[in-house]
């Protein structure tokens, strides 16, 4: 029976393990922290759980029929619930792995050679050979120079769930996806929030129109923005933090969240010994079927830096196992990958961006949500649907949705991009009335050319 060893139990690792078992492969998965990795235990699951609570609270507060000015939140209990949620999800994944026949070892794995893995577990060390090895070692939060995160007042995104009380004034450093999501959530939970951004506009990697909507929402919700300035250092004070900015300004708050990106967790997995190539930033170099430069060694997930999404990690892992054990595979096609920013409202996008539309001979149309009946029922004033299609063929090439539940709405448009549907095909498909998805069909109707 062929054998694979997987280092890392996050989405890239556990999804790969399940596929390999379906193919009849002997699978050993080595995980140091807990099944599900950061995605389940300290990142995606708890953060989106927190955002969901924040969105529900905000909806309640904004409902004019209720007297709700005194709505409060027990933050300690909230974090306890989020931890239970993460542990429950981790346990469910572990159960599925074990019932599928995956050997799960809690310990540390590192490459000893291109076909051999050294495993440290429960005080002992062993070596095991494999026909294919998958590295899915993930990433960890980047910190500011001279500002270590202490988990008390100065926090990274893994430590935020240790707080027992809601921050009275949270200073968020970094306006990328993680920073914007937490700024949005904590403002909705009732904290005063200051967001420090080195860029002119928040969410610089997202659709510019979408980013402007979110920035406008931030202003309306009282989030204090410090754009085009950097945080030089953060100091703990007697009862809070003091953040020094590059323009000389000093900001006092109760807590600081540092959200300035991630570092690949690749420094101690034996890559150099096995001859695996990495980028200057330490990410493992892979191709579209997750191969490294060394035969038989694959990599998946955040350690590759490809597109740091749990869905991409899982797809990379699945592709790797199918390729490694002789199955036909469709290479990872990044333009068909949907990405979501879980601010309130959410941003979801897929395919060709608005910036790229002209160079791809595309036209685009943006339809505001404020005229949508369901949006009015939900007190939604901010958001839109943007469709991008080829000028001649009318094939849908890209889309952006800014709305509550955009992460769900984008699936329809992901299918359209992947299956190369024309706007006419979307326009002629019935939608429920009233629904936010109705705006997708309406945008297509306005783009169609009969």
N, C-alpha and C positions, 0 to 999 in steps of 0.2 A: 504494500500500500504506500503511495507517495505521501510525503510528510511536509508540512509547513510549520514554521514557528513565527508567531506574530508578537512583536514587541510593542505593547501599548494597547489598552483596552477601551479607547474612545471610539467614536463612530467609525473611523477608518479601520480600526482593529477589529471591533466586534462584528461589523458587517462583513468584513473579509472572512472572518472565522466561520460565520454562518454559511456563506457561499461555498467556501472550501469543503465544509461538511456535506453540503448538497452534492458536491462533485465526488464524494467518496474519499476525501483526503484525511489523513491523520493530522489533527490540528492541536497545537499547543499554543496557548495565549498567555503571555507574561505581562502582568500589570502591577505597578508599584503602589498606586494610591487607592484605586477603586474602580470597578467596572463602570464604564460610561465616560471615564476621563473628566477633564475640565468641562466639557460640553454638558454633561449631566450633573456633575457634583458641585461645580463652583462657577459656572458661566451661563450657558444657554438656558437650562431648565430653571434654575433659581432666579436669574435676572428677568426672564420673560414672565415667570410667576409673579415677581414683584411688580413688573409693569402692568400686568393684568389687574392686580389689586389696585394699583394707582389709577388706572383707567376707569375702573368701576367706581372708585371714590369720586373721581372728577365728574363722571356722568351723574352721579347722585347729587353732588353739590350744584350742578348746573341745571337740574330739573326744577323749574320755577314753581311747580305745584306743591313742592314739599318745603317745609321749614327745616333746613338742614345746616344752619350756620355752625352748629356745635358738633358736627361729625368729627370724631377723633379716632385715632388708630393706636393700637397697642403694638409698638414696633418689635418688642421682644417676642411676642407671640407670633407676629408676622414672620419673623426670621426663623422661629422654631418650625412653623408650618412649611416654610420654603425648604428647610433642611430635611424634614420628613418627606416632602415631595421628591427631592433629589434622591434620597436614600431608597425610597420606594421604587423609583424608576431604575436605579442601579440594580436593585434586587431582582426586578422583573427581567432585566437584560441578562443578569448572571444565571437566573433560572433557565432562560431560553437557551443560553450557551451550553449549560450542563446537560439539559435534556436532549440537546442536539448532538451530544457526544464530544464537545470541545473540552480538552483538558485545560483547566484554568489554574495557573500558578500565580500566587501573590508574591511578587518579588521583583527583582531587577534583572533585565536581560540586556546583553551587549554582544555585538559581533566579535567573535574570536577569529573568524576567517570568513571568506565569502559564503561558506556553506555550513558554518558551525556557530552556535550561539552559546555563550556562557550565561548560566542562570544562577543567581544568588537568591535563596529562599530559606527562611527559617534557620539562618545561621550556617547553612551549608552551600557549597558551590558545585555545580555540575556542568557538563558540556553535552550538547546534543546536536547531531547533524540534521540537516533538512534539505529537501529538494528546492525549496524556495523560502526566502525570509522576507517578511514585510516589516518595515519600520514605521510605526505610527505613534511616535513619542510626543507629539503635541508641541505646545509652546507655553511660555509663562509670561506674566506681565512685565513690561519694561518699566523701570523707575527713573526718576530724574537724578542726574548727577548730584551728589552731596545731599540727597534727600531720601534716606531709606524709609520705606513704609513700615510703620511700627504696629499696624493693626489696631491702634487705639484711637488716635486722632488723624493720622496720615495713613490713608488706606489705598490698596489697589482693589481691582474688581473681584478678587477672590476673598478679600477680608471684609467686605462691606456687610456681610451677613452675620458678623460677630457682634454688631452693635445691639445694645439693649434699649436704646432710646433713639427716636427719630432726630437726626441732626437739626438744630435750630437754624444754622446757616451753613450749607454745604458749598464749598468751593470746588468746582470740577475743573481739572486741568486737562485740556484736550477736547476738541470738538469734532472728532471723528465719530464713528458709529457708537462705540462704547460710551464715550463722554456725553454725546447728545442723548442717548437712551436714558442714562442715569439722571442727567439734568432734567429731562422731561418727567421721569417717574417721580423724583423727589419733590419737584415743584408741585406735582399733582397730589402727593402725599401730605403736603403742607409745609415743607421746609422752604426757607429762603434759599435761593440758589444763585450763585455767581458762576458763569461759565467763561473760562479763559481759553481763548483760541488764538493760535499764531496766524490764522488765515483771515482773509477779508470777510468770508462767509462761512457759517457753520456747515458741516458735512461737505467738505470740498470735493470729495470723490463722487458725490451723488448728482443727479440731475439738478441743474441750477435753479429751475423754477420750483422744484420740490424743496430744495434747501431754503429758498426764500420764503416759502409757505411756513416751514418749520421755524425759521427765524422770526417771522411775524407772530406766530403763535407763542413763541418764547417771550417776546416783548409783551404781548397781551396778558400772559400769565405771570408777569413780574420777574422773569428770569433776567438777571443783570448780565449783560454781555460785555466782555472785554476782548474785542477783536484786534487782530494784527499786533499782538503783544505776546511775549513768552513769559512763562514762570521761571524765574532764576533759581529760587529755592523756597522751601517751606520749612518753617520752624514751629515746633510745639511751644505753646505758651502755658501759663498756669491753668487756664480754663478753655483753651482752644488752639487755633493755629494762626500763624501770620505768614502770608504769601507775598514774596517780593517779586514784582514784575520787572520786565526789562526796561520799561519806561520810567522806573523809579517809584511807581505807585506801590503802596502796601495795602493789602486787603486782610481784614481780620474776619475769621469765621469760627464756627465750632468744630468743624471737621473739614478735611480735604481729601478728595478722591483723585488719584493720579491715573489718568487713562490716556497714556501716550504710546500705545502700541504694544506689540508682543515680540518676544525673542524666541527663536526656535530652540526647542529642548533637544539639542543634538550634540552637546559637548562631551557626553560620556556614554555613548552607545556603540563605540568601536568603529566609527566611520573611517577614521584615518587608517586604522589597522587593516580594514578590509578594502581600502582604496576607493571608497565612495566619494564622489565629487559633491562639494557644497558650494553655495554662492558666497560672496563676500560678507553677507549678513548671517551666514551659518545655516541657511535653508538647504535641504537636500534637493539636488537637481534631478528632476524626473521628466519623462516624456508624457505623451497623452494616454499611454496605457500603464502609467505609474512605474515604469522601469527606471532604475538608476543606471549609471554607466557600468556597473558591475553585473555580470550575468547572474541571474538567480536572486538578486536583491531588488526588492521593490520598496516604495515608500508612499504613504498616503497621509493626508490631513494637514494640520497646521505646520508640521515640521517641514513641509515642502514649500510653504508660502504661496501656493498656487492661487487659491482664493479661499480665504480663511472662513469657511462656512462648514457647519456640521454636515449639510447635505452633500457638499463637494467631497469632504473627507470620506463619507460613506460610499459615494460613487467611485472614488479612486480605489478604495479598498476592494470593492466588488469587482471592478475591472481588473485589478492586479491579479486576483486569484483566478479569474477565468482565463486571463492571458497566460499565467504561469503554468496552468494545467491543461493547456491545449484546446481551450474553447474559443470560438469566434467571439470577438468583442467589438463594440463600437467605441472608438476612442473618445475620451472626455471632450465634449464640445462646449467650451465656456460660453459662447454667445447664447446658448439655450438655457443657461443656468439662471434661475430667478434668485434675486437677492432682496432681503428686506431689512429695513431699519425700523426697529420697534419703538419709535417715538410715538407720541400721542398727538396727532394721528400718525399712522404708519406710512412709510414709503416703501413701495415694492417696484422693482424694475426687472426687465429682461431684454436681451437682444441689443440691437443697435441703439445707441444713445442719441439724444437730441443733438449733441455736439458732432456726432458722426453722420447725421442724416444726409447732409448735402453731399458729402464725399461718397456716400453709398447710393446716390441718385434717389433719395427718398423724400417724401413729403410728410408733414406731421400736422396733427390737429389736437388742440387741448380743449377739453370740455369741463368747465367748472362744475363741482358737485352741488353748489348752492341752489341750483334749479331742480335737483332731484327730489322727488316727494319723500322717499325713505330717509334721505339725508335731513330733510326738514323735520321729520318725526324724531330723529335722533339728535336734534340741535347741532347738526354739523354745518358749519359755515365755511370751513377751510378744507380745501382738497380739490383734486381734479383727476380726470382720466386723460392720458396722453397716448395717442396711437401714432405709430410711425410705419408707413408702408412704402413699398417701391413705387416710384412715380408711374412706371409703365405697366408692370404686372399686377399691381395692387396687392401684392403679397405682404402680409404683416411681418415686419422686420424687427420691431421693437415696441416697447410700451413702458409707461410709468403710471403708477396709481398712487395717489396720496389720499388716504381715507382710513376710517376705522375698519379693521379687517382687511387691509390691503394685502396682507400676507396670504389670505385665502383667495381674494379676487384675482391675484396674479396668475393662479394656476391655469385659468382659462386662456390667458394670453400667452403663457408659456407653451401650452399645447398648440396655439395658433402659430407661434414662431417655429416650434419644432416640426410641425406638420406642414408648414408653408401654406397656411390657409390665406385666402384672399379676404379683403375687408367685406366683400359682398357676402361671403359665406357666414361671417359673424353677424352682419346686418340682418340676414334672413333667418337667423336662429332666434326663436322666441325666448324671452326672458320673463321672469316673474315680475308682476307689478303689485306693489311697489318694491323695488330692490335697488341696491347700489350697482349691481351687475347690469341693470338696465342702462346705465350710463356708458358701459362698454359697447353695447349694441348701438346706442345712439351715436357715439363717436364714430363707429364704423359706418353707420348710415350717412353721416355727414361727409365721410371721406370717399364714399363709393362714387364711381363714375359709370353711369349706365350708357 
